[in-house]
Amino acid sequence: MAVLPAGFKALLRGPLGWFYTTTMVQSVGFGLSLVLFLIYVHDVRHFSVLFATSLLAANAVVGLAASPVIGTLTDRFGPVHVFTSLVLLEVVALVNWAFADNAIWLVATSVLMALSAGAIFGPGSALLARLAPEELHQQSFGTNFMILNAGIGLGGLISAAVVNINRPETFTWLYLGTAFFCFLGIFPMLHIRSHGGPVDREHLSESESREGWRVVLADHRMVYLVVAAVVLLTSGYGSLDAGFSLFVVDQYHLPVRVVSIALTFNTATIVLAQLFVLRQLDGKSRTRIMALVSLFWTVSWIIIGAAVHTTHWLAIGLLCVAQTIFAIGETLWSPMGPSLVNQIAPEHLRGRYNAAFGLTWSLSSVLAPLLAGLFLGRSLALWWPYVIAGGALIGGFLMLGLRRRLTAEEDGRVVPASPAPAAEAI
């Protein structure tokens, strides 16, 4: 069996290849500083855990407020223009963040970073959905996720070799490196700017031209998906970003580089497993697969919680195992969520639908730091992983409830037809 469909390989020689180049370059930058936020604010800049987690939650609130605006701008001006503008804003924010050493500077800069974070979820997803035909969306989103994690893993290895909590300048170097790679990633995107313009509204009916966020909010499938995804992602990526590094450093009493090493197991698993997983997903229920994700994440958090009570080296090994299991869940989530959104989204509202799905990341990034602050800043810290594990299970049950709201085609139970040869090139 071929690793990738022939039609998909043909797309890699065109605009899709340029898109993936941007993903790879920028993800190396993300990997340099991905897990450093809380440690940077708390252990390097010496602010309280509550301030650090509250700042992370405030970032998510800003992103939550900005997401609908970004979605509207994406539909109006096209995903490439919005994407590049947000990345430039992110570069400015990261350079400032690298030197921020007081509360006002940290807050102001983090707001800019929160605004620019929308580049990935809304415009990026809308553009990627354009660059591949509908029947190849699962492959295109899954492959993009694999490339994203390959870059993050490489950046994480560099970070592990450089970062030192006793040398604050190493954090400055890593954040400046993130800014550099983000800026560099703009240039491949310029090669596909002709594919990233606004929808030609002359071909829309009068009623379609007036449609906007009201249509998205009236789509019960989308609203339910957002609610279920918020619960699941709060217990997944949200908590991984909000508390994992701090939990390891404060409860395991391990150096920061151990966090980067554990996350390298995560990204390596995704890179090695993603294409194999993609081959198994055609014709499978998307909602059942997303519910299965919750089981992997539940087991991962339970291992993280239990490993605290083991020996030093065994704890490190269990952290790596937990991140490997977590990553298997990620390989299932990455093609399913975005492809479902773009399956039900009309083309002229694709930016808004993807922005609505991006809200799940923002909302989970609000809730997860609040939970982390509630538990990690006091004597309840050891209970935190188990509470998160319970939340993951609830998210899985909610995903199962989405199945009856979808048609068999929307749920992925109907195997997509192979693209005609003419559809292999854009």
TITOR-930692 format. One record per residue (C-alpha): x, y, z. Coordinates in Angstrom, 3 decimals, m for minus. Example, Ala and Ser with C-alpha at 12.3 -4.5 7.8 and 13.67 -1.06 7.14 Angstrom:
2
+----------+----------+----------+
:        u :        v :        w :
+----------+----------+----------+
:   12.300 :   m4.500 :    7.800 :
:   13.670 :   m1.060 :    7.140 :
+----------+----------+----------+
END
This chain:
426
+----------+----------+----------+
:        u :        v :        w :
+----------+----------+----------+
:    0.000 :    0.000 :    0.000 :
:    1.355 :    3.415 :   m0.932 :
:    2.281 :    5.676 :    1.958 :
:    0.466 :    8.585 :    0.313 :
:   m2.194 :    8.609 :   m2.454 :
:   m0.821 :    9.379 :   m5.926 :
:   m2.990 :   12.479 :   m6.216 :
:   m1.646 :   13.773 :   m2.932 :
:    1.966 :   13.247 :   m4.034 :
:    1.242 :   15.350 :   m7.130 :
:    0.022 :   18.197 :   m4.928 :
:    3.292 :   18.149 :   m2.991 :
:    5.092 :   19.319 :   m6.121 :
:    2.937 :   22.445 :   m6.245 :
:    1.394 :   24.938 :   m3.822 :
:    0.902 :   22.364 :   m1.070 :
:    4.656 :   21.810 :   m0.964 :
:    5.243 :   25.543 :   m0.380 :
:    2.647 :   25.506 :    2.403 :
:    4.393 :   22.602 :    4.112 :
:    7.730 :   24.407 :    3.776 :
:    6.295 :   27.312 :    5.754 :
:    4.997 :   24.850 :    8.362 :
:    8.405 :   23.202 :    8.727 :
:   10.387 :   26.426 :    9.029 :
:    8.056 :   28.083 :   11.523 :
:    7.594 :   24.943 :   13.604 :
:   11.337 :   24.753 :   14.272 :
:   10.956 :   28.198 :   15.834 :
:    7.938 :   27.107 :   17.858 :
:    9.914 :   24.140 :   19.184 :
:   12.634 :   26.421 :   20.537 :
:   10.299 :   28.011 :   23.071 :
:    7.107 :   25.934 :   23.128 :
:    7.261 :   24.827 :   26.778 :
:    9.048 :   27.843 :   28.226 :
:    6.218 :   30.319 :   28.866 :
:    5.419 :   29.516 :   32.496 :
:    9.018 :   28.770 :   33.422 :
:   10.141 :   32.031 :   31.807 :
:    7.585 :   34.116 :   33.705 :
:    7.820 :   32.255 :   37.036 :
:   11.393 :   30.982 :   37.352 :
:   13.320 :   33.440 :   35.157 :
:   11.392 :   36.691 :   35.620 :
:   10.399 :   35.711 :   39.187 :
:    6.651 :   36.307 :   39.115 :
:    4.210 :   34.087 :   41.007 :
:    2.633 :   30.933 :   39.597 :
:   m0.747 :   32.663 :   39.813 :
:    0.507 :   35.599 :   37.750 :
:    2.056 :   33.274 :   35.157 :
:   m1.024 :   31.061 :   34.739 :
:   m3.355 :   34.088 :   34.790 :
:   m1.271 :   35.712 :   32.060 :
:   m1.535 :   32.559 :   29.986 :
:   m5.305 :   32.513 :   30.503 :
:   m5.540 :   36.224 :   29.631 :
:   m3.693 :   35.506 :   26.393 :
:   m6.350 :   32.967 :   25.537 :
:   m9.124 :   35.475 :   26.270 :
:   m7.485 :   37.924 :   23.853 :
:   m7.237 :   35.194 :   21.256 :
:  m10.857 :   34.286 :   21.895 :
:  m11.971 :   37.855 :   21.260 :
:   m9.792 :   38.215 :   18.168 :
:  m10.715 :   34.906 :   16.523 :
:  m14.094 :   35.986 :   15.058 :
:  m12.516 :   39.141 :   13.640 :
:   m9.670 :   37.129 :   12.098 :
:  m12.207 :   34.727 :   10.577 :
:  m14.148 :   37.575 :    8.997 :
:  m10.957 :   39.186 :    7.668 :
:   m9.878 :   35.833 :    6.206 :
:  m13.093 :   35.519 :    4.214 :
:  m12.907 :   39.151 :    3.095 :
:   m9.211 :   39.559 :    2.232 :
:   m8.032 :   35.978 :    1.815 :
:   m5.998 :   33.696 :    4.096 :
:   m2.508 :   34.558 :    2.791 :
:   m2.773 :   38.292 :    3.481 :
:   m4.150 :   37.736 :    6.970 :
:   m1.625 :   34.985 :    7.726 :
:    1.429 :   37.049 :    6.765 :
:    0.165 :   40.116 :    8.644 :
:   m0.334 :   38.112 :   11.822 :
:    3.070 :   36.450 :   11.543 :
:    4.768 :   39.848 :   11.221 :
:    2.922 :   40.919 :   14.369 :
:    4.117 :   37.756 :   16.098 :
:    7.736 :   38.487 :   15.163 :
:    7.509 :   41.944 :   16.757 :
:    5.901 :   40.442 :   19.873 :
:    8.521 :   37.705 :   20.267 :
:   11.437 :   40.132 :   20.000 :
:    9.883 :   42.250 :   22.756 :
:    9.043 :   39.189 :   24.865 :
:   12.679 :   38.080 :   24.794 :
:   13.678 :   41.180 :   26.779 :
:   10.525 :   41.802 :   28.865 :
:   11.466 :   42.064 :   32.547 :
:    8.550 :   43.829 :   34.242 :
:    4.839 :   43.121 :   34.615 :
:    3.574 :   45.830 :   32.245 :
:    6.018 :   44.820 :   29.519 :
:    5.118 :   41.139 :   29.906 :
:    1.379 :   41.794 :   29.788 :
:    1.533 :   44.118 :   26.772 :
:    3.776 :   41.784 :   24.810 :
:    1.767 :   38.687 :   25.643 :
:   m1.350 :   40.410 :   24.283 :
:    0.417 :   40.896 :   20.945 :
:    1.452 :   37.238 :   20.913 :
:   m2.115 :   36.211 :   21.659 :
:   m3.410 :   38.258 :   18.721 :
:   m0.900 :   36.751 :   16.319 :
:   m1.583 :   33.164 :   17.420 :
:   m4.714 :   33.163 :   15.239 :
:   m2.525 :   32.839 :   12.136 :
:   m2.225 :   29.083 :   12.613 :
:   m5.806 :   28.039 :   13.269 :
:   m7.972 :   30.269 :   11.076 :
:   m6.169 :   31.513 :    7.955 :
:   m3.719 :   28.606 :    7.863 :
:   m6.449 :   25.943 :    8.023 :
:   m8.640 :   27.768 :    5.483 :
:   m5.735 :   27.988 :    3.033 :
:   m4.738 :   24.352 :    3.510 :
:   m8.331 :   23.277 :    2.792 :
:   m8.121 :   25.138 :   m0.534 :
:   m4.867 :   23.529 :   m1.609 :
:   m6.181 :   19.954 :   m1.583 :
:   m9.470 :   18.485 :   m2.836 :
:  m12.050 :   17.510 :   m0.243 :
:  m11.318 :   13.783 :   m0.469 :
:   m7.684 :   14.432 :    0.495 :
:   m8.338 :   16.749 :    3.438 :
:   m7.539 :   14.112 :    6.066 :
:   m4.197 :   13.390 :    4.398 :
:   m3.373 :   17.078 :    3.981 :
:   m4.158 :   18.053 :    7.584 :
:   m2.530 :   14.927 :    9.012 :
:    0.643 :   15.411 :    6.975 :
:    0.803 :   19.066 :    7.980 :
:    0.593 :   18.000 :   11.619 :
:    3.390 :   15.486 :   11.104 :
:    5.627 :   18.159 :    9.551 :
:    4.692 :   20.586 :   12.332 :
:    5.841 :   18.108 :   14.947 :
:    9.030 :   17.217 :   13.067 :
:    9.968 :   20.897 :   13.216 :
:    8.898 :   21.251 :   16.857 :
:   10.947 :   18.174 :   17.744 :
:   14.031 :   19.603 :   16.065 :
:   13.501 :   22.933 :   17.808 :
:   12.960 :   21.129 :   21.099 :
:   16.291 :   19.297 :   20.796 :
:   18.055 :   22.601 :   20.182 :
:   16.216 :   24.114 :   23.140 :
:   17.181 :   21.214 :   25.420 :
:   20.834 :   21.725 :   24.525 :
:   20.741 :   25.485 :   25.115 :
:   18.239 :   26.328 :   27.846 :
:   19.501 :   26.835 :   31.388 :
:   17.281 :   28.233 :   34.124 :
:   20.336 :   29.745 :   35.806 :
:   21.268 :   31.645 :   32.655 :
:   18.352 :   33.936 :   31.701 :
:   20.107 :   34.960 :   28.483 :
:   19.498 :   31.465 :   27.077 :
:   15.756 :   32.163 :   27.171 :
:   16.368 :   35.436 :   25.317 :
:   18.294 :   33.590 :   22.593 :
:   15.560 :   30.991 :   22.189 :
:   12.753 :   33.551 :   21.876 :
:   14.782 :   35.558 :   19.354 :
:   15.338 :   32.304 :   17.451 :
:   11.591 :   31.708 :   17.406 :
:   11.069 :   35.202 :   15.961 :
:   13.688 :   34.575 :   13.259 :
:   12.142 :   31.299 :   12.078 :
:    8.621 :   32.779 :   12.102 :
:    9.804 :   35.600 :    9.847 :
:   11.664 :   33.189 :    7.558 :
:    8.507 :   31.119 :    7.121 :
:    6.721 :   33.998 :    5.393 :
:    8.779 :   33.654 :    2.207 :
:    7.528 :   30.212 :    1.045 :
:    3.979 :   31.469 :    1.636 :
:    4.530 :   34.240 :   m0.914 :
:    4.822 :   31.591 :   m3.655 :
:    1.172 :   30.610 :   m3.140 :
:   m0.347 :   34.045 :   m2.639 :
:   m2.405 :   33.572 :   m5.824 :
:   m4.248 :   30.713 :   m4.081 :
:   m4.863 :   32.721 :   m0.918 :
:   m7.070 :   35.548 :   m2.098 :
:  m10.660 :   36.261 :   m1.071 :
:  m13.561 :   34.234 :   m2.428 :
:  m14.912 :   35.623 :   m5.702 :
:  m18.188 :   37.012 :   m4.416 :
:  m19.571 :   37.586 :   m7.923 :
:  m20.445 :   33.884 :   m8.074 :
:  m22.371 :   33.973 :   m4.803 :
:  m26.107 :   34.323 :   m4.628 :
:  m27.555 :   37.418 :   m2.998 :
:  m28.423 :   35.472 :    0.153 :
:  m24.964 :   33.868 :    0.340 :
:  m23.245 :   37.240 :    0.015 :
:  m25.092 :   38.415 :    3.146 :
:  m24.226 :   35.343 :    5.210 :
:  m21.796 :   35.647 :    8.108 :
:  m21.336 :   34.558 :   11.697 :
:  m25.078 :   34.093 :   12.186 :
:  m24.934 :   31.082 :    9.862 :
:  m22.018 :   29.566 :   11.768 :
:  m23.754 :   30.016 :   15.129 :
:  m26.959 :   28.504 :   13.743 :
:  m25.094 :   25.380 :   12.604 :
:  m25.795 :   23.014 :   15.505 :
:  m23.169 :   20.541 :   14.285 :
:  m20.472 :   23.193 :   14.554 :
:  m21.616 :   24.488 :   17.935 :
:  m21.678 :   20.969 :   19.409 :
:  m18.250 :   20.208 :   17.942 :
:  m16.820 :   23.358 :   19.528 :
:  m18.223 :   22.464 :   22.964 :
:  m16.979 :   18.864 :   22.822 :
:  m13.572 :   19.923 :   21.504 :
:  m13.152 :   22.550 :   24.244 :
:  m13.609 :   19.908 :   26.949 :
:  m11.277 :   17.464 :   25.234 :
:   m8.582 :   20.000 :   24.335 :
:   m8.619 :   21.508 :   27.832 :
:   m7.587 :   18.064 :   29.028 :
:   m5.157 :   17.659 :   26.156 :
:   m3.070 :   20.356 :   24.533 :
:   m4.334 :   23.058 :   26.883 :
:   m3.090 :   21.330 :   30.032 :
:    0.068 :   20.116 :   28.344 :
:    0.962 :   23.746 :   27.555 :
:   m0.391 :   25.232 :   30.779 :
:    0.987 :   22.951 :   33.449 :
:    3.094 :   20.029 :   32.287 :
:    6.478 :   21.782 :   32.376 :
:    5.764 :   23.453 :   35.717 :
:    4.461 :   20.186 :   37.203 :
:    7.615 :   18.330 :   36.152 :
:   10.005 :   20.989 :   37.411 :
:    8.230 :   21.661 :   40.726 :
:    6.864 :   18.212 :   41.616 :
:    9.482 :   15.911 :   40.063 :
:   12.317 :   18.361 :   40.857 :
:   13.853 :   17.699 :   37.443 :
:   15.738 :   20.188 :   35.217 :
:   13.922 :   22.010 :   32.415 :
:   15.732 :   20.016 :   29.734 :
:   13.897 :   16.864 :   30.868 :
:   10.642 :   18.494 :   29.737 :
:   12.139 :   19.099 :   26.297 :
:   13.416 :   15.503 :   26.138 :
:    9.983 :   14.089 :   27.062 :
:    8.324 :   16.270 :   24.434 :
:   10.872 :   15.070 :   21.893 :
:    9.459 :   11.566 :   22.401 :
:    6.059 :   13.100 :   21.725 :
:    7.068 :   14.711 :   18.442 :
:    9.158 :   11.732 :   17.306 :
:    6.159 :    9.429 :   17.793 :
:    3.978 :   11.728 :   15.695 :
:    6.543 :   11.912 :   12.895 :
:    6.979 :    8.124 :   12.822 :
:    3.327 :    7.159 :   13.253 :
:    1.265 :    9.819 :   11.473 :
:    1.425 :    8.454 :    7.905 :
:    0.703 :    4.909 :    9.135 :
:   m2.294 :    6.176 :   11.124 :
:   m3.618 :    8.119 :    8.134 :
:   m3.771 :    4.904 :    6.078 :
:   m6.056 :    3.352 :    8.716 :
:   m8.582 :    6.192 :    8.893 :
:  m10.385 :    6.147 :    5.524 :
:  m13.976 :    5.075 :    6.035 :
:  m13.753 :    5.320 :    9.837 :
:  m16.150 :    7.409 :   11.923 :
:  m14.497 :   10.733 :   12.709 :
:  m16.451 :   11.145 :   15.937 :
:  m15.490 :    7.682 :   17.207 :
:  m11.851 :    8.308 :   16.373 :
:  m11.952 :   11.639 :   18.242 :
:  m13.541 :    9.840 :   21.201 :
:  m10.701 :    7.297 :   21.065 :
:   m8.271 :   10.204 :   21.439 :
:   m9.621 :   10.788 :   24.941 :
:   m8.619 :    7.284 :   26.043 :
:   m5.004 :    7.791 :   25.005 :
:   m4.847 :   11.160 :   26.741 :
:   m6.470 :    9.771 :   29.908 :
:   m3.873 :    7.005 :   30.186 :
:   m1.087 :    9.523 :   29.549 :
:   m2.177 :   11.829 :   32.389 :
:   m2.595 :    8.934 :   34.814 :
:    0.987 :    7.839 :   34.125 :
:    2.214 :   11.415 :   34.633 :
:    0.454 :   11.566 :   37.989 :
:    1.683 :    8.160 :   39.157 :
:    5.297 :    8.697 :   38.088 :
:    5.809 :   11.326 :   40.800 :
:    5.972 :    8.511 :   43.346 :
:    8.746 :    6.580 :   41.583 :
:   12.540 :    6.876 :   41.487 :
:   14.366 :    9.622 :   39.577 :
:   15.274 :    7.659 :   36.441 :
:   12.046 :    5.663 :   36.362 :
:   10.092 :    8.927 :   36.541 :
:   11.966 :   10.261 :   33.512 :
:   11.250 :    7.046 :   31.615 :
:    7.548 :    7.156 :   32.512 :
:    7.312 :   10.781 :   31.384 :
:    8.662 :    9.746 :   27.991 :
:    6.203 :    6.836 :   27.824 :
:    3.321 :    9.143 :   28.764 :
:    4.254 :   11.586 :   26.029 :
:    4.482 :    8.768 :   23.502 :
:    0.949 :    7.634 :   24.377 :
:   m0.283 :   11.234 :   24.279 :
:    1.236 :   11.587 :   20.806 :
:   m0.674 :    8.579 :   19.443 :
:   m3.862 :   10.382 :   20.432 :
:   m2.605 :   13.470 :   18.625 :
:   m2.074 :   11.539 :   15.384 :
:   m5.760 :   10.580 :   15.531 :
:   m6.976 :   14.072 :   16.380 :
:   m4.962 :   16.052 :   13.822 :
:   m6.631 :   14.817 :   10.609 :
:  m10.128 :   14.390 :   12.034 :
:  m11.032 :   17.711 :   13.650 :
:   m9.963 :   20.071 :   10.827 :
:  m11.254 :   17.807 :    8.049 :
:  m14.681 :   17.612 :    9.729 :
:  m14.842 :   21.395 :   10.013 :
:  m13.923 :   21.890 :    6.369 :
:  m16.355 :   19.149 :    5.333 :
:  m19.318 :   21.074 :    6.716 :
:  m18.053 :   24.600 :    5.933 :
:  m19.235 :   26.363 :    2.753 :
:  m16.342 :   27.892 :    0.802 :
:  m17.420 :   31.504 :    1.284 :
:  m17.552 :   30.983 :    5.093 :
:  m14.506 :   28.754 :    5.418 :
:  m12.527 :   31.434 :    7.247 :
:  m15.276 :   31.858 :    9.839 :
:  m15.782 :   28.114 :   10.349 :
:  m12.059 :   27.564 :   10.855 :
:  m11.932 :   30.556 :   13.191 :
:  m14.807 :   29.031 :   15.171 :
:  m12.836 :   25.801 :   15.465 :
:   m9.842 :   27.892 :   16.483 :
:  m11.971 :   29.125 :   19.390 :
:  m11.677 :   25.649 :   20.877 :
:   m7.936 :   26.214 :   21.299 :
:   m8.492 :   29.666 :   22.789 :
:  m11.185 :   28.488 :   25.202 :
:   m9.170 :   25.465 :   26.291 :
:   m6.184 :   27.772 :   26.760 :
:   m8.311 :   29.873 :   29.124 :
:   m9.614 :   26.968 :   31.169 :
:   m6.428 :   24.893 :   31.367 :
:   m4.241 :   27.597 :   32.991 :
:   m7.011 :   28.374 :   35.477 :
:   m7.146 :   24.706 :   36.452 :
:   m3.362 :   24.541 :   36.596 :
:   m3.225 :   27.647 :   38.793 :
:   m5.920 :   26.247 :   41.080 :
:   m4.010 :   23.013 :   41.673 :
:   m0.321 :   23.671 :   41.055 :
:   m0.046 :   26.758 :   43.195 :
:   m1.066 :   24.929 :   46.373 :
:   m1.095 :   21.567 :   48.135 :
:   m3.493 :   20.069 :   45.562 :
:   m0.754 :   19.784 :   42.919 :
:   m0.530 :   15.985 :   43.002 :
:   m4.239 :   15.697 :   42.137 :
:   m3.926 :   17.829 :   39.004 :
:   m3.049 :   15.069 :   36.465 :
:   m5.950 :   12.895 :   37.643 :
:   m8.480 :   15.737 :   37.327 :
:   m7.227 :   16.366 :   33.795 :
:   m7.541 :   12.656 :   32.995 :
:  m11.186 :   12.739 :   34.109 :
:  m11.836 :   15.750 :   31.892 :
:  m10.410 :   13.894 :   28.898 :
:  m12.887 :   11.046 :   29.427 :
:  m15.812 :   13.478 :   29.542 :
:  m14.634 :   15.026 :   26.272 :
:  m14.613 :   11.591 :   24.666 :
:  m18.224 :   10.900 :   25.660 :
:  m19.260 :   14.265 :   24.224 :
:  m17.595 :   13.402 :   20.922 :
:  m19.649 :   10.211 :   20.704 :
:  m22.779 :   12.342 :   21.062 :
:  m21.809 :   14.320 :   17.951 :
:  m22.118 :   11.270 :   15.704 :
:  m25.913 :   11.322 :   15.476 :
:  m25.868 :   14.964 :   14.335 :
:  m23.789 :   14.196 :   11.249 :
:  m24.447 :   12.425 :    7.969 :
:  m22.375 :    9.359 :    7.142 :
:  m20.328 :   11.446 :    4.676 :
:  m19.670 :   14.195 :    7.205 :
:  m18.667 :   11.638 :    9.816 :
:  m16.261 :   10.012 :    7.357 :
:  m18.038 :    6.665 :    7.297 :
:  m18.345 :    6.909 :    3.517 :
:  m14.977 :    6.288 :    1.869 :
:  m14.130 :    9.313 :   m0.326 :
:  m13.857 :    8.726 :   m4.038 :
:  m10.371 :    8.878 :   m5.497 :
:   m9.726 :   12.183 :   m7.268 :
:   m9.815 :   12.219 :  m11.012 :
:   m6.457 :   12.805 :  m12.716 :
:   m7.495 :   16.320 :  m13.653 :
:   m8.006 :   17.151 :  m10.005 :
:   m4.464 :   16.201 :   m9.032 :
:   m3.051 :   19.582 :   m9.864 :
:   m4.291 :   22.903 :   m8.641 :
+----------+----------+----------+
END
